[in-house]
Amino acid sequence: MRQTLGRLNAAKFVAHMAEFRPDVVLCTHYLPEEILGGLKAKGKLQPWPLVVSIVTDFEAHALWQEPVVDFYCVAAEHTKARLVARGIPTGNVVVTGIPVSARFLNAPARKAARKQLGLRDDLPVLLVLGGGFGVGPVAEILTALNKFAEPLQLAVVCGRNQELLRDLAVVERKHPTQLLGFVRNMQDWMSAADLIVTKPGGLTSSEALALGRPLVILNPIPGQEEANSDFLLEHGAAVKLNRVEDLPFKLGQLLGEAKLTGLAKGAKTLGKPEAATAVCQAALARLV
């Protein structure tokens, strides 16, 4: 049986745990681990559940490590090595990948996705992501792309940032552009794309990798996103730009070249679309 805690505060989380008394708790953030640690110290929740930490970045920073955790599910061998180096027993770290929605397992092929979304099949597709809240230099990216000479088409996801969406809608574009708000079919847009311009969050990156779509990384947040960026670059699944104005030049190097094929291959190699199943299997194996 499964229950999702959602956006509960700590007190409600504790009450919910006491009522539900789960056999397994899957933590996709480190804050619930801290709350669980407090509960265990007070001797509550008997019998005590199995606590699984699912690290949702390619770098496992120290806040993920809590004594209450029974074992860790991580993105890659690199992530496991980092935890083991910090003292976690190697048998308590399982490489599963970062879980993504099952929709990415059943995403349409590129051509079918483009037809479904009203995109041309004869032009490259660049997908620009501003995250769920539509942050980052999205407007600057589109301004820079107006200087790109070769034909292409753009899909721009502004998330819940309606102001950004309105501002972008009144600007004339050189290339065919679809402006979107918050989307619930990201698997279709990613499947249709040749390249994805985004910040390297762990979940977004994992979704792209699950579909074998390479990334153009801009402005990673210091800390885990910089570490994610390093990981993706090291494994040949992404390129990184330090300045938005460099995007047209870099795009000209990538589109239509063997390098783009190589990046896509690197992304596909890293992709783990069945990571969620692997996490569940690892947890159930511990209960036997």
RAMO-V753465 format. One record per helix or strand. SS is the DSSP state (~ for helix, > for strand). FROM is the first residue (numbers start at 0). TO is the last residue. Records with the same first field share a line. If there is no record, write none. Layout:
SS=FROM-TO  FROM-TO
This chain:
~=9-19  29-40  61-63  76-84  89-91  101-103  109-116  137-144  161-168  185-191  201-209  223-233  243-253  257-269  274-286
>=23-26  49-53  70-73  92-94  124-128  152-156  175-179  194-197  213-217  237-240
